[in-house]
């Protein structure tokens, strides 16, 4: 594929985003446009919470409907295909068949949850083994990576793997209960924190993530490689809850409960808790920074917490309390 030169000699890439309206991908679309790239987004066209800019070309198809995707794309090719919505090996298998010979770079968004749990050492690097016995989502991402690496090795499929950790925007809260926790704080009620609250958790704002991601696009050095994209804001969970409480104008009364006890009481939380959040996750991103030196943290979570509470206070429709989870939290607290 051949990229074109834009104004001032800047290279203009033709980028296809598969997804494009999610927490992470929407920020990447915005930055790609700001940098003068030609952006096409292919998705079902149903997400209104993060509307696309007028300059974006939109194609509508369900990515699970292979015939519909082929019809939407026609015979077009792209300099970069960024896949945000593949989660299982069969889905990347379809992409290998579809985009081989039609893109100069296929970027697969994997997950830092694929890294060894619990990690044998920190900081975690790209050479940390991929192994997560607790979470099927992570094991499926590992299987996707394995297939794509084989395609690169055996078929020259131009893959770049990206591994984000907890990437958020202003519309999200990272705690176990989300807005339920904020409502409890504002009502003067205690909130449940897993473990002793001292494990570190890396939180990366999507605007910061986008700098690392877009910086990898069109880079031949990135083909065949894997890159962790996380910032360096890694507060303890106690700090996360305390900063959110402060931003909400409430005292964070923290009750610490063993992760295994929480997982047993609220099974829906178990995979992501035992398979990720229960462990200190701090990352070394020097490999990424060698290619994208402008990547840095501009929004630490001490600021991100304030932005999130401000967004929720401006959007009362998003202030949803999970009544069942609220009850489970009370039951866990009374057991102590």
C-alpha positions in Angstrom: 0.0 0.0 0.0 1.2 3.5 -0.7 0.6 6.4 1.6 0.5 9.9 0.1 2.3 13.0 1.1 0.1 15.7 2.6 0.8 19.4 3.4 4.3 20.2 4.5 5.5 16.8 3.5 3.5 15.0 6.2 2.5 11.5 5.2 -1.2 11.0 4.9 -2.4 7.4 5.6 -5.6 5.8 4.5 -6.8 4.2 7.8 -9.7 1.9 8.3 -11.0 1.6 11.9 -13.0 -1.5 12.6 -15.0 -0.1 15.5 -14.1 3.6 15.9 -16.7 4.7 18.5 -15.6 3.0 21.6 -13.7 4.4 24.6 -10.3 3.8 23.0 -11.0 3.9 19.3 -12.9 7.2 19.3 -9.9 9.0 20.7 -7.7 7.4 18.1 -10.0 8.4 15.3 -10.0 12.0 16.6 -6.2 12.2 16.7 -5.8 10.5 13.3 -8.0 13.2 11.8 -6.1 16.0 13.6 -2.9 14.7 12.1 -4.4 14.9 8.6 -5.0 11.2 7.8 -7.9 9.9 5.7 -10.1 8.0 8.1 -12.8 5.4 7.4 -14.8 3.8 10.1 -16.7 0.5 9.7 -19.2 -0.6 12.3 -22.9 -1.2 12.8 -23.6 2.6 13.1 -25.5 2.2 16.3 -23.4 4.1 18.9 -24.5 7.7 19.5 -22.6 8.4 22.7 -19.3 9.2 20.8 -20.4 10.7 17.5 -18.0 10.6 14.6 -16.6 13.8 13.1 -18.0 15.0 9.8 -14.7 14.3 8.1 -14.9 10.6 8.8 -16.1 8.3 6.0 -18.5 5.9 7.5 -19.3 2.4 6.3 -22.1 0.4 7.9 -21.9 -3.4 8.5 -22.0 -5.9 11.3 -18.4 -7.1 11.6 -19.7 -10.6 12.3 -21.5 -10.7 8.9 -18.7 -11.4 6.5 -20.8 -10.9 3.4 -21.9 -7.5 4.7 -18.4 -6.4 5.4 -17.2 -7.5 2.0 -20.0 -5.6 0.4 -19.3 -2.4 2.4 -15.6 -2.5 1.6 -15.8 -3.5 -2.0 -12.3 -4.0 -3.5 -10.7 -1.1 -1.5 -7.4 -1.3 0.2 -5.9 0.8 3.1 -2.5 1.7 4.4 -3.6 0.7 7.9 -6.5 -1.5 9.2 -7.0 -1.0 12.9 -9.1 -3.9 14.5 -10.7 -2.9 17.7 -13.5 -5.5 17.7 -11.9 -8.9 17.3 -11.9 -11.1 20.4 -11.6 -14.7 19.1 -9.3 -16.6 16.7 -12.0 -17.1 14.2 -12.6 -13.4 13.9 -8.9 -12.6 13.2 -8.8 -15.6 10.8 -11.5 -13.9 8.7 -9.4 -10.7 8.8 -6.2 -12.5 7.6 -8.1 -13.8 4.6 -9.8 -10.4 3.9 -6.9 -8.0 4.3 -3.9 -10.0 3.1 -2.5 -8.0 0.2 -4.9 -5.1 0.9 -3.2 -3.3 3.8 0.3 -2.3 4.7 -0.3 -2.7 8.4 -3.0 -4.6 10.4 -3.1 -3.4 14.0 -4.7 -5.8 16.4 -5.9 -4.4 19.7 -5.1 -7.1 22.3 -5.0 -6.6 26.0 -2.5 -6.2 28.8 -4.7 -8.6 30.8 -3.1 -11.3 28.6 0.2 -10.9 30.5 1.0 -13.5 33.1 -1.3 -13.4 36.2 -0.1 -13.1 38.8 3.0 -11.5 37.3 6.2 -13.0 38.3 7.8 -9.6 38.4 7.1 -5.9 37.7 7.3 -3.8 35.7 5.6 -5.9 33.0 7.3 -5.7 29.6 6.4 -7.1 26.2 8.6 -10.1 27.0 6.5 -11.0 30.0 4.8 -14.3 29.3 1.2 -14.3 28.1 -0.8 -16.5 30.5 -4.0 -15.8 32.3 -5.8 -18.9 33.8 -8.5 -16.7 35.4 -10.1 -14.9 32.4 -11.3 -16.4 29.2 -11.4 -13.0 27.5 -7.6 -12.8 28.0 -7.0 -16.4 26.8 -9.0 -15.6 23.7 -6.8 -12.5 23.0 -3.7 -14.7 23.5 -5.0 -17.2 20.9 -5.7 -14.3 18.5 -2.1 -13.1 18.9 -0.8 -16.6 18.4 -2.7 -16.9 15.1 -1.6 -13.4 13.9 2.1 -14.1 14.8 1.9 -17.3 12.8 0.4 -15.4 9.9 3.2 -12.8 10.0 5.9 -15.5 10.3 4.5 -17.8 7.6 2.6 -15.6 5.3 4.1 -12.1 5.8 0.8 -10.8 7.1 1.8 -7.3 8.3 0.5 -7.4 11.9 1.3 -5.0 14.8 -0.1 -6.1 18.2 -1.1 -3.4 20.7 -1.8 -4.2 24.4 -3.7 -1.6 26.4 -4.4 -2.0 30.1 -7.2 -0.1 31.8 -7.9 2.7 29.3 -10.7 5.1 30.2 -12.4 8.3 29.1 -14.4 10.8 31.1 -17.5 8.6 30.9 -16.1 5.7 32.9 -15.3 4.9 36.5 -12.7 2.1 37.3 -14.0 1.0 40.7 -15.8 -2.3 41.3 -19.2 -0.6 41.5 -18.8 2.3 39.1 -21.4 4.9 39.9 -22.8 2.7 42.6 -19.6 3.4 44.6 -20.0 7.2 44.1 -23.6 7.1 45.2 -22.6 5.1 48.3 -19.9 7.7 49.1 -22.3 10.6 48.7 -24.8 8.9 51.0 -22.1 8.5 53.7 -22.0 4.7 53.2 -18.8 2.6 53.0 -17.5 1.2 49.8 -15.9 -2.2 49.2 -12.2 -2.2 48.0 -10.6 -5.5 47.0 -7.6 -6.7 49.0 -5.9 -4.2 51.2 -6.1 -1.4 48.6 -2.4 -1.1 48.2 -1.9 -2.8 44.9 -1.1 -0.4 42.0 -3.3 -0.1 39.0 -2.3 1.6 35.8 -4.9 3.9 34.4 -4.5 5.5 31.0 -6.7 8.2 29.6 -7.8 7.5 26.0 -6.5 10.8 24.8 -3.0 9.8 26.0 -3.4 6.3 24.6 -4.2 7.7 21.2 -0.8 9.5 21.0 1.0 6.1 21.3 -1.4 4.3 19.0 -1.5 6.8 16.1 2.3 7.1 16.5 2.7 3.5 15.5 0.6 3.7 12.4 2.4 3.5 9.1 5.7 2.6 10.9 7.4 -0.3 9.1 9.5 -0.9 12.3 6.3 -1.8 14.1 5.4 -4.7 11.8 5.7 -8.0 13.5 6.0 -6.4 16.9 3.9 -6.1 20.1 3.6 -2.9 22.0 2.2 -2.1 25.5 0.4 1.2 25.4 -0.1 2.5 29.0 0.7 5.7 30.8 2.7 6.0 34.0 -0.2 6.9 36.3 -0.3 3.9 38.6 -2.1 4.8 41.8 -3.0 2.4 44.5 -6.7 1.4 44.6 -7.0 3.2 47.9 -5.9 6.4 46.1 -8.3 5.8 43.2 -11.3 5.6 45.6 -10.1 8.5 47.7 -9.5 10.8 44.7 -13.0 9.9 43.4 -14.5 10.6 46.8 -12.8 14.0 47.0 -13.9 14.9 43.5 -17.5 13.9 44.5 -17.3 16.0 47.6 -17.6 13.0 49.8 -15.5 11.0 52.3 -14.3 7.7 51.0 -15.0 5.2 53.8 -13.1 2.1 52.6 -13.8 -1.4 53.7 -11.2 -3.9 52.5 -12.4 -7.3 51.4 -10.4 -10.2 50.1 -10.6 -10.5 46.3 -11.6 -14.2 46.5 -14.5 -13.3 48.8 -15.7 -10.6 46.5 -15.4 -13.0 43.5 -17.5 -15.6 45.3 -20.2 -13.2 46.3 -20.4 -11.4 42.9 -19.4 -14.0 40.3 -19.7 -11.4 37.4 -16.8 -9.5 38.9 -14.6 -12.6 39.3 -12.8 -12.9 35.9 -11.7 -9.3 35.7 -10.9 -9.1 39.4 -8.9 -12.3 39.9 -7.6 -12.2 36.3 -6.4 -8.6 36.4 -7.4 -6.0 39.0 -6.3 -8.0 42.1 -2.7 -7.7 41.0 -0.3 -4.8 40.9 0.0 -3.9 37.2 2.8 -1.5 36.4 4.3 -1.4 32.9 7.6 -0.6 31.2 6.7 1.1 27.9 10.2 1.9 26.7 9.7 -0.1 23.6 6.8 2.1 22.5 8.6 5.3 23.5 11.6 4.4 21.3 9.3 4.6 18.3 6.9 7.3 19.6 8.9 9.6 21.9 6.1 12.1 22.2 4.0 9.5 24.1 3.6 10.6 27.7 1.0 10.9 30.5 -0.8 14.3 30.3 -3.9 13.2 32.3 -2.9 11.4 35.6 -5.7 9.8 37.4 -5.7 12.4 40.1 -7.0 14.7 37.3 -9.0 11.9 35.5 -11.1 11.3 38.6 -12.1 15.0 38.7 -13.0 14.9 35.0 -15.1 11.7 35.4 -17.1 13.1 38.3 -17.7 16.3 36.4 -19.0 14.4 33.4 -21.3 12.2 35.5 -22.6 15.3 37.4 -23.4 16.8 34.0 -25.2 13.6 32.8 -27.6 12.5 35.4 -29.0 9.8 33.0 -25.6 8.0 33.5 -25.9 8.0 37.3 -27.2 4.4 37.4 -27.0 2.5 40.7 -26.9 -1.3 40.4 -29.3 -2.2 43.2 -28.3 -5.9 43.2 -24.6 -5.0 43.5 -25.4 -2.5 46.2 -27.0 -5.3 48.2 -24.0 -7.6 47.7 -21.7 -4.9 48.9 -23.7 -4.5 52.1 -23.7 -8.2 52.7 -19.9 -8.4 52.2 -19.4 -5.6 54.7 -21.6 -7.2 57.3 -19.7 -10.5 57.1 -16.5 -8.8 58.3 
